[in-house]
Amino acid sequence: MRVKEAFDASARRAARLGIDSIEVHCAHGYLLHQFLSPLANQRTDEYGGSRGNRMRFPLEIFDAVRAAFPDDKPVGVRVSATDWVEGGWNIENTIAFANELKKRGVDRVDVSSGGVSRCKRFRSSREAVKEATGVTTVAVGLITEPKHAEEIIERGQADYVAIARGMLYDARWLCHAAAELGASVQAPPQYWRSQPREQKHLFGDISIGQR
């Protein structure tokens, strides 16, 4: 109960701060993933055993967060599509979980993998989730190159891409990606004179988006 109340309270704080969207973390071996994965969940009560029981607490948390956050603002869920271990959480389970989340009004599913076991393999599972559920799907994890991100979108493997490590390493990742892909980004006037000579239209006026 205290954990659920803490999630509820954090969602309400985010709303008061004006946060546009939040995400419930059910991946990478953190608490809610531990409930989902049979590798970690050894409970014998109504929160352990069958897949439905193991999904119970993460779904209760999502319901609490969705109820606490404004209806017009999206709530997503991050999942580990598979543990990459026999007998662990797998893609079929993720699809079932995503379908339950869809019934409850999830706005997106952010698909990663691994986290419970040290045995790691990396292969795309996001496309299977997208095709099987129709839920807006985010691709994330080991996506560091702009062309790789673009290919994921072009091939329909996900609806959009989330970049974490790449942008931690390079705070201007977005600018470099736009230059490489021939796109443009909005930037304040102070940045305009810094764009490369061959990228005359890299930076747009950020004030346009504020009007």
C-alpha positions, -999 to 999 in steps of 0.1 A, spaced: 0 0 0 28 24 9 45 18 -25 13 24 -44 7 56 -24 42 68 -32 36 63 -70 3 81 -67 20 110 -48 48 113 -74 24 114 -103 5 142 -85 37 161 -79 46 158 -116 12 172 -125 16 202 -102 50 209 -117 35 210 -151 53 179 -165 37 170 -199 41 132 -197 53 105 -173 63 69 -176 60 40 -152 92 19 -151 85 -18 -154 119 -28 -169 155 -36 -162 152 -55 -130 135 -26 -110 107 -33 -86 78 -37 -110 99 -58 -134 107 -81 -104 70 -87 -100 66 -95 -137 95 -119 -142 92 -154 -129 130 -154 -124 126 -128 -96 90 -133 -84 89 -164 -62 57 -153 -43 30 -178 -35 2 -154 -29 -21 -136 -54 9 -116 -66 29 -146 -77 27 -177 -97 6 -173 -128 13 -145 -153 -20 -128 -144 -9 -128 -107 26 -115 -116 11 -87 -136 -14 -77 -109 8 -53 -89 24 -35 -119 -12 -30 -133 -24 -17 -100 5 8 -100 -3 19 -135 -40 24 -126 -30 45 -96 -6 67 -117 -31 70 -146 -58 82 -121 -35 106 -104 -22 123 -136 -43 146 -158 -64 128 -184 -52 150 -212 -15 142 -205 0 109 -216 13 81 -194 36 55 -208 51 23 -194 87 11 -200 90 -27 -203 118 -52 -207 103 -73 -236 123 -103 -226 147 -114 -199 167 -134 -225 167 -164 -201 147 -196 -205 118 -196 -181 119 -159 -177 97 -130 -189 94 -132 -227 79 -114 -257 46 -133 -254 42 -121 -218 51 -86 -229 24 -86 -255 -2 -98 -230 10 -72 -205 8 -45 -232 -27 -55 -241 -38 -52 -205 -22 -18 -203 -40 -8 -235 -74 -17 -219 -64 7 -191 -56 36 -213 -18 35 -217 -5 60 -242 27 43 -252 49 13 -244 86 19 -243 103 -13 -253 137 -23 -240 150 -57 -227 170 -74 -200 178 -64 -165 169 -93 -143 197 -116 -153 233 -110 -161 228 -131 -192 222 -105 -219 213 -107 -255 200 -78 -275 176 -81 -304 146 -60 -314 113 -70 -298 95 -37 -303 81 -45 -337 64 -76 -324 48 -55 -296 37 -29 -320 22 -54 -345 5 -75 -319 -11 -47 -298 -14 -16 -319 -1 4 -289 21 34 -297 55 19 -294 88 36 -285 122 21 -295 150 25 -269 182 8 -260 216 9 -277 204 33 -303 233 58 -307 235 66 -344 211 90 -362 208 67 -392 199 37 -370 172 57 -353 159 69 -387 158 33 -401 137 21 -371 111 47 -380 113 42 -418 108 4 -414 78 8 -391 94 -10 -362 83 17 -337 64 50 -337 93 70 -323 128 66 -308 141 75 -274 178 83 -270 195 81 -236 231 71 -236 238 89 -269 226 122 -255 244 117 -222 276 113 -242 269 141 -266 246 169 -253 243 182 -289 233 148 -303 200 162 -317 218 190 -336 244 165 -350 216 141 -360 197 169 -378 228 179 -397 236 143 -407 200 137 -419 194 170 -436 168 182 -411 166 213 -389 161 220 -352 147 251 -334 174 270 -315 177 304 -298 193 332 -318 226 329 -300 231 295 -317 224 307 -353 259 318 -361 274 286 -349 259 263 -375 283 248 -400 289 266 -433 274 238 -453 243 236 -430 228 271 -435 193 260 -425 202 238 -395 188 261 -369 153 275 -370 138 303 -348 128 288 -315 105 318 -309 82 305 -337 72 276 -315 65 299 -285 39 322 -302 
